[in-house]
Amino acid sequence: MERVPEPELMEEKEQVISYDEADFSEGEVNLINQINQYLLKKNISLSEKDLIVDLGCGPGNISEKLAIKWPYTEVVGIDGSKEMILRAEYNNSISTNQKKLKNLRYICSDIKDIKSNNFLKKRISLLVSNSLIHHITNLEDFFNTIKSLSSNITVNFHKDLKRPLDEKSALELKAQCSTKYNEILTNDYYASLRASYTLKELKKFTLENDLSSLDVFEEGENYLIVYGNV
């Protein structure tokens, strides 16, 4: 199936609300566990000197879980959508875990402008994204951003959807989604499937652009993970 790019930002209020109200907790907890296992494998521990950045943070679900998992670090969630950041800040303000989220803050910025705006005062120890890569029209923009944000201490961990082999498979996944989520979210999910990259595309890009230190692999049938040091 050919890739069909989608808008880079979720800025429609109905989209944001639908995304925020959906229950993705199982996948989010799984992602935090995967990151933790990777850090343990590499014998990396995070402390108050460390900065964690969640790129494309959306309404802050992953950012909050990162802040709770590593409470002594500084956690920054970044998204280019003002509506998403407003939602993330609202969620933070009403969270029952608010006392545990004092290490968390949000920034509204296009990811391609983060470095030039100098929002981040410390070197990033852990750079995370979840379902962001497929929103980026050109892979160069995503990888140039993580390169510019990374130093020799930065661990990258990025998870995203994998594009289905054909339209039939995409429609089957869309139908499965419709049994759990509303029409807005289901249509967004289908658009995201079509906009996603394949394992071959991501591997080819990393090999051709001096990024072979990053590992790319499939997780199950529907996801891709990019991790390592840049």
Backbone hydrogen bonds, N-H to C=O, Kabsch-Sander energy under -0.5 kcal/mol:
donor,donor_aa,acceptor,acceptor_aa,energy
4,V,194,R,-2.2
11,E,9,L,-0.9
16,V,12,E,-2.4
17,I,13,K,-2.6
18,S,14,E,-2.4
19,Y,15,Q,-2.6
20,D,16,V,-2.6
21,E,17,I,-2.5
22,A,18,S,-1.0
24,F,22,A,-1.0
28,E,24,F,-2.1
29,V,25,S,-2.8
30,N,26,E,-2.0
31,L,27,G,-2.0
32,I,28,E,-2.2
33,N,29,V,-2.3
34,Q,30,N,-2.3
35,I,31,L,-2.5
36,N,32,I,-2.5
37,Q,33,N,-2.6
38,Y,34,Q,-2.1
39,L,35,I,-2.5
40,L,36,N,-2.6
41,K,37,Q,-2.3
42,K,38,Y,-1.8
43,N,40,L,-1.3
44,I,39,L,-3.1
45,S,43,N,-0.5
50,D,47,S,-2.1
51,L,123,R,-0.5
52,I,74,E,-3.1
53,V,126,L,-2.6
54,D,76,V,-2.6
55,L,53,V,-0.7
55,L,128,V,-3.1
56,G,78,I,-1.6
57,C,54,D,-0.6
57,C,78,I,-2.0
60,G,57,C,-1.9
64,E,60,G,-2.6
65,K,61,N,-1.6
66,L,62,I,-2.6
67,A,63,S,-2.4
68,I,64,E,-2.0
69,K,65,K,-2.2
70,W,66,L,-2.4
73,T,70,W,-1.6
74,E,50,D,-2.4
75,V,103,N,-3.1
76,V,52,I,-2.7
77,G,105,R,-2.5
78,I,54,D,-2.7
79,D,107,I,-1.8
82,K,80,G,-0.6
85,I,81,S,-2.1
86,L,82,K,-2.6
87,R,83,E,-2.0
88,A,84,M,-2.6
89,E,85,I,-2.7
90,Y,86,L,-2.1
91,N,87,R,-2.9
92,N,88,A,-2.2
93,S,89,E,-2.0
94,I,90,Y,-1.4
95,S,91,N,-0.7
95,S,92,N,-0.7
98,Q,95,S,-1.4
100,K,97,N,-2.0
101,L,98,Q,-1.6
102,K,99,K,-0.5
104,L,101,L,-1.7
105,R,75,V,-2.0
107,I,77,G,-2.6
109,S,79,D,-1.5
109,S,107,I,-0.7
113,D,110,D,-2.3
114,I,111,I,-0.8
117,N,113,D,-1.9
118,N,114,I,-0.8
118,N,115,K,-0.9
119,F,114,I,-0.9
121,K,119,F,-0.6
124,I,149,L,-0.6
125,S,51,L,-2.7
126,L,51,L,-1.7
127,L,155,V,-3.0
128,V,53,V,-3.0
128,V,126,L,-0.6
129,S,157,F,-1.6
130,N,55,L,-0.6
131,S,159,K,-3.0
132,L,159,K,-0.5
135,H,132,L,-2.0
136,I,132,L,-0.7
136,I,133,I,-1.4
137,T,135,H,-0.6
141,D,138,N,-1.1
142,F,138,N,-1.1
143,F,139,L,-2.6
144,N,140,E,-2.6
145,T,141,D,-1.6
146,I,142,F,-2.3
147,K,143,F,-2.0
148,S,144,N,-2.2
149,L,145,T,-1.9
150,S,146,I,-1.2
154,T,151,S,-1.2
155,V,125,S,-2.7
156,N,154,T,-0.6
156,N,228,G,-2.8
157,F,127,L,-2.5
158,H,226,V,-3.1
159,K,129,S,-2.4
160,D,224,L,-2.5
162,K,222,N,-2.2
163,R,197,Y,-2.0
170,A,166,D,-1.8
171,L,167,E,-2.7
172,E,168,K,-1.9
173,L,169,S,-2.0
174,K,170,A,-2.2
175,A,171,L,-2.3
176,Q,172,E,-1.9
177,C,173,L,-2.2
178,S,174,K,-2.0
179,T,175,A,-0.6
179,T,176,Q,-0.9
180,K,177,C,-1.8
181,Y,177,C,-2.4
186,T,182,N,-2.4
187,N,183,E,-2.6
188,D,184,I,-2.1
189,Y,185,L,-2.5
190,Y,186,T,-2.2
191,A,187,N,-2.2
192,S,188,D,-2.3
193,L,189,Y,-2.4
194,R,190,Y,-1.9
195,A,191,A,-1.5
196,S,192,S,-1.1
196,S,193,L,-0.6
197,Y,161,L,-0.5
202,L,198,T,-2.2
203,K,199,L,-2.7
204,K,200,K,-2.5
205,F,201,E,-2.1
206,T,202,L,-2.4
207,L,203,K,-2.3
208,E,204,K,-1.9
209,N,205,F,-0.9
210,D,207,L,-0.6
211,L,206,T,-2.6
214,L,211,L,-2.0
215,D,227,Y,-3.1
217,F,225,I,-2.2
219,E,223,Y,-2.6
220,G,218,E,-0.6
222,N,219,E,-0.5
223,Y,219,E,-1.2
224,L,160,D,-2.9
225,I,217,F,-2.6
226,V,158,H,-3.1
227,Y,215,D,-2.4
228,G,156,N,-2.1
229,N,213,S,-0.6
